[in-house]
Amino acid sequence: MNDQSKISAPLEEISFTDLHISDLNPRKEINDASIAALAENIKAYGLIQNLAGFRDKAGVGVVVGGRRYRALKLLQDDERFQVVTIKMA
């Protein structure tokens, strides 16, 4: 197996308004109740795991973290979540 422990992706602070779900994001079925519950969890404890994505013509496409993106979308009235740390590919 290849040792990928030294591969690092740069972290960038990105305005939530510049984010969108990439077509490469595997999560296609959405459960609104679970997204709302995740949003409440993020509101209480913060975003524990970063989203990951890449720049494209429309801004930054989120490839990893589609559920977290959708939960953060529900929290845009809270300043803490208007800028998100993204692992950039």
Short mmCIF file of the C-alpha atoms (twelve columns), coordinates in Angstrom:
data_MODEL
# 
_entry.id   MODEL 
# 
loop_
_atom_site.group_PDB 
_atom_site.id 
_atom_site.type_symbol 
_atom_site.label_atom_id 
_atom_site.label_alt_id 
_atom_site.label_comp_id 
_atom_site.label_asym_id 
_atom_site.label_seq_id 
_atom_site.Cartn_x 
_atom_site.Cartn_y 
_atom_site.Cartn_z 
_atom_site.pdbx_PDB_model_num 
ATOM 1  C CA . MET A 1  0.000   0.000  0.000   1 
ATOM 2  C CA . ASN A 2  1.230   3.534  -0.725  1 
ATOM 3  C CA . ASP A 3  2.077   5.788  2.204   1 
ATOM 4  C CA . GLN A 4  -0.142  8.843  1.724   1 
ATOM 5  C CA . SER A 5  0.337   10.232 5.219   1 
ATOM 6  C CA . LYS A 6  2.527   13.058 3.910   1 
ATOM 7  C CA . ILE A 7  0.030   14.257 1.304   1 
ATOM 8  C CA . SER A 8  -1.514  17.467 2.519   1 
ATOM 9  C CA . ALA A 9  -4.177  19.684 1.067   1 
ATOM 10 C CA . PRO A 10 -3.967  23.410 1.735   1 
ATOM 11 C CA . LEU A 11 -6.695  24.885 3.902   1 
ATOM 12 C CA . GLU A 12 -8.431  28.066 2.766   1 
ATOM 13 C CA . GLU A 13 -11.030 30.259 4.398   1 
ATOM 14 C CA . ILE A 14 -13.848 30.624 1.841   1 
ATOM 15 C CA . SER A 15 -17.035 32.675 2.051   1 
ATOM 16 C CA . PHE A 16 -20.019 30.331 2.157   1 
ATOM 17 C CA . THR A 17 -21.591 32.306 -0.695  1 
ATOM 18 C CA . ASP A 18 -18.723 31.142 -2.950  1 
ATOM 19 C CA . LEU A 19 -19.441 27.449 -2.276  1 
ATOM 20 C CA . HIS A 20 -21.675 25.017 -4.133  1 
ATOM 21 C CA . ILE A 21 -22.118 21.255 -4.264  1 
ATOM 22 C CA . SER A 22 -19.921 19.739 -6.963  1 
ATOM 23 C CA . ASP A 23 -21.382 17.195 -9.365  1 
ATOM 24 C CA . LEU A 24 -18.581 14.936 -8.071  1 
ATOM 25 C CA . ASN A 25 -20.119 14.909 -4.572  1 
ATOM 26 C CA . PRO A 26 -21.393 11.343 -4.107  1 
ATOM 27 C CA . ARG A 27 -24.300 12.214 -1.803  1 
ATOM 28 C CA . LYS A 28 -27.364 12.447 -4.055  1 
ATOM 29 C CA . GLU A 29 -30.200 11.518 -1.674  1 
ATOM 30 C CA . ILE A 30 -30.949 14.083 1.016   1 
ATOM 31 C CA . ASN A 31 -32.806 13.498 4.283   1 
ATOM 32 C CA . ASP A 32 -34.005 16.936 5.399   1 
ATOM 33 C CA . ALA A 33 -34.526 15.841 9.019   1 
ATOM 34 C CA . SER A 34 -30.964 14.542 9.338   1 
ATOM 35 C CA . ILE A 35 -29.594 17.751 7.762   1 
ATOM 36 C CA . ALA A 36 -31.567 19.849 10.274  1 
ATOM 37 C CA . ALA A 37 -30.252 17.696 13.146  1 
ATOM 38 C CA . LEU A 38 -26.693 18.063 11.844  1 
ATOM 39 C CA . ALA A 39 -27.198 21.834 11.613  1 
ATOM 40 C CA . GLU A 40 -28.214 21.933 15.276  1 
ATOM 41 C CA . ASN A 41 -25.148 19.878 16.180  1 
ATOM 42 C CA . ILE A 42 -22.849 22.199 14.212  1 
ATOM 43 C CA . LYS A 43 -24.506 25.226 15.812  1 
ATOM 44 C CA . ALA A 44 -23.873 23.796 19.289  1 
ATOM 45 C CA . TYR A 45 -20.356 22.374 18.798  1 
ATOM 46 C CA . GLY A 46 -18.966 24.036 15.674  1 
ATOM 47 C CA . LEU A 47 -17.800 22.450 12.451  1 
ATOM 48 C CA . ILE A 48 -15.539 19.612 13.565  1 
ATOM 49 C CA . GLN A 49 -14.486 18.287 10.149  1 
ATOM 50 C CA . ASN A 50 -13.635 20.520 7.194   1 
ATOM 51 C CA . LEU A 51 -15.276 20.356 3.806   1 
ATOM 52 C CA . ALA A 52 -13.067 19.580 0.804   1 
ATOM 53 C CA . GLY A 53 -13.311 20.825 -2.749  1 
ATOM 54 C CA . PHE A 54 -11.713 22.612 -5.647  1 
ATOM 55 C CA . ARG A 55 -12.040 25.865 -7.549  1 
ATOM 56 C CA . ASP A 56 -14.124 25.933 -10.687 1 
ATOM 57 C CA . LYS A 57 -15.924 28.534 -12.811 1 
ATOM 58 C CA . ALA A 58 -18.742 28.866 -10.266 1 
ATOM 59 C CA . GLY A 59 -16.525 29.299 -7.166  1 
ATOM 60 C CA . VAL A 60 -15.538 26.334 -5.002  1 
ATOM 61 C CA . GLY A 61 -17.232 22.989 -5.610  1 
ATOM 62 C CA . VAL A 62 -17.672 20.895 -2.469  1 
ATOM 63 C CA . VAL A 63 -16.724 17.295 -3.220  1 
ATOM 64 C CA . VAL A 64 -16.438 16.023 0.361   1 
ATOM 65 C CA . GLY A 65 -18.926 17.196 2.976   1 
ATOM 66 C CA . GLY A 66 -22.211 17.539 1.126   1 
ATOM 67 C CA . ARG A 67 -24.278 16.960 4.266   1 
ATOM 68 C CA . ARG A 68 -22.195 19.465 6.225   1 
ATOM 69 C CA . TYR A 69 -22.555 21.998 3.381   1 
ATOM 70 C CA . ARG A 70 -26.339 21.614 3.448   1 
ATOM 71 C CA . ALA A 71 -26.393 21.955 7.240   1 
ATOM 72 C CA . LEU A 72 -24.219 25.075 7.066   1 
ATOM 73 C CA . LYS A 73 -26.635 26.512 4.513   1 
ATOM 74 C CA . LEU A 74 -29.305 26.420 7.241   1 
ATOM 75 C CA . LEU A 75 -26.977 28.364 9.575   1 
ATOM 76 C CA . GLN A 76 -26.172 31.365 7.381   1 
ATOM 77 C CA . ASP A 77 -27.880 33.753 9.804   1 
ATOM 78 C CA . ASP A 78 -25.018 32.965 12.234  1 
ATOM 79 C CA . GLU A 79 -21.777 34.878 11.491  1 
ATOM 80 C CA . ARG A 80 -19.663 31.962 12.707  1 
ATOM 81 C CA . PHE A 81 -20.592 29.922 9.648   1 
ATOM 82 C CA . GLN A 82 -20.437 32.541 6.905   1 
ATOM 83 C CA . VAL A 83 -16.772 31.707 6.260   1 
ATOM 84 C CA . VAL A 84 -15.817 28.042 6.073   1 
ATOM 85 C CA . THR A 85 -12.417 26.322 6.132   1 
ATOM 86 C CA . ILE A 86 -12.037 24.163 3.018   1 
ATOM 87 C CA . LYS A 87 -9.387  21.568 2.184   1 
ATOM 88 C CA . MET A 88 -8.511  22.500 -1.363  1 
ATOM 89 C CA . ALA A 89 -7.593  19.816 -3.883  1 
# 
